[in-house]
Amino acid sequence: MPASSISTAFSPSDILTPKELAARLKVKPGWIYEQMRPACKNPPPVLRVGRFLRFSWTAICEWLQAAPQAGNRRRTLR
């Protein structure tokens, strides 16, 4: 496939490492990795580059808008 026909939906400058994504979302990097576990019901969109995780900021913004909001759910104590 010629390089001129390849279209990217995001700019290379929008590719983030887990640490950079955590900084933008104002969460700890560990939270990012927790969301990537198989048990997570709605994991963030990820680009796997070998063993490395990379994230498209555009895709993350869309994921955040589409994600159901937790609201003010309270835990029930047993």
C-alpha contacts under 8 A as a table, 3 or more apart, distances in Angstrom:
res1	aa1	res2	aa2	distance
1	M	5	S	7.03
1	M	6	I	7.55
2	P	5	S	5.65
2	P	6	I	7.09
3	A	6	I	5.41
4	S	7	S	7.90
8	T	11	S	7.19
10	F	14	D	6.54
10	F	56	S	7.02
10	F	58	T	6.75
11	S	14	D	5.31
11	S	15	I	7.38
12	P	15	I	5.52
13	S	16	L	7.94
14	D	55	F	8.00
14	D	56	S	5.66
14	D	57	W	5.36
14	D	58	T	7.17
15	I	54	R	6.30
15	I	55	F	5.46
15	I	56	S	4.79
15	I	57	W	6.43
16	L	19	K	7.83
16	L	20	E	5.59
16	L	21	L	5.80
16	L	54	R	5.49
16	L	55	F	4.99
16	L	56	S	6.32
16	L	57	W	6.90
17	T	20	E	5.15
17	T	21	L	6.12
17	T	53	L	6.61
17	T	54	R	5.01
17	T	55	F	6.41
18	P	21	L	5.07
18	P	22	A	6.07
18	P	29	P	6.28
18	P	32	I	6.45
18	P	33	Y	7.67
18	P	53	L	6.78
18	P	54	R	6.63
18	P	55	F	7.30
19	K	22	A	5.11
19	K	23	A	6.31
19	K	29	P	5.41
20	E	23	A	5.09
20	E	24	R	6.35
21	L	24	R	5.12
21	L	25	L	6.18
21	L	29	P	7.91
21	L	32	I	7.89
21	L	55	F	7.35
21	L	57	W	7.84
22	A	25	L	5.13
22	A	26	K	5.74
22	A	27	V	5.04
22	A	28	K	5.73
22	A	29	P	5.14
22	A	31	W	7.79
22	A	32	I	6.57
23	A	26	K	4.92
23	A	27	V	6.43
23	A	28	K	7.53
23	A	29	P	7.87
24	R	27	V	7.93
27	V	31	W	6.63
27	V	32	I	7.90
28	K	31	W	5.49
28	K	32	I	7.24
29	P	32	I	5.27
29	P	33	Y	6.72
30	G	33	Y	5.15
30	G	34	E	6.16
31	W	34	E	4.96
31	W	35	Q	6.28
32	I	35	Q	5.27
32	I	36	M	6.68
33	Y	36	M	5.15
33	Y	37	R	6.91
34	E	37	R	5.53
34	E	40	C	7.81
35	Q	40	C	5.80
35	Q	42	N	7.88
35	Q	43	P	5.42
35	Q	44	P	6.94
36	M	40	C	6.74
36	M	43	P	5.63
36	M	44	P	7.09
37	R	40	C	5.67
37	R	43	P	7.77
38	P	41	K	7.88
40	C	43	P	5.75
42	N	67	A	7.65
44	P	60	I	6.55
44	P	63	W	6.53
45	P	55	F	6.86
45	P	56	S	7.74
45	P	59	A	6.51
45	P	60	I	6.50
45	P	63	W	7.24
46	V	53	L	6.51
46	V	54	R	5.95
46	V	55	F	5.08
46	V	56	S	7.31
47	L	53	L	5.97
47	L	54	R	4.97
47	L	55	F	5.73
47	L	56	S	7.52
48	R	51	R	6.66
48	R	52	F	5.81
48	R	53	L	4.93
48	R	54	R	6.18
49	V	52	F	5.11
49	V	53	L	6.30
49	V	54	R	7.08
55	F	59	A	7.64
55	F	60	I	7.18
56	S	59	A	5.23
56	S	60	I	6.18
57	W	60	I	4.98
57	W	61	C	6.16
58	T	61	C	5.23
58	T	62	E	6.44
59	A	62	E	5.12
59	A	63	W	6.09
60	I	63	W	4.91
60	I	64	L	6.12
61	C	64	L	5.14
61	C	65	Q	6.32
62	E	65	Q	5.17
62	E	66	A	6.19
63	W	66	A	5.18
63	W	67	A	5.93
64	L	67	A	5.20
70	A	73	R	6.41
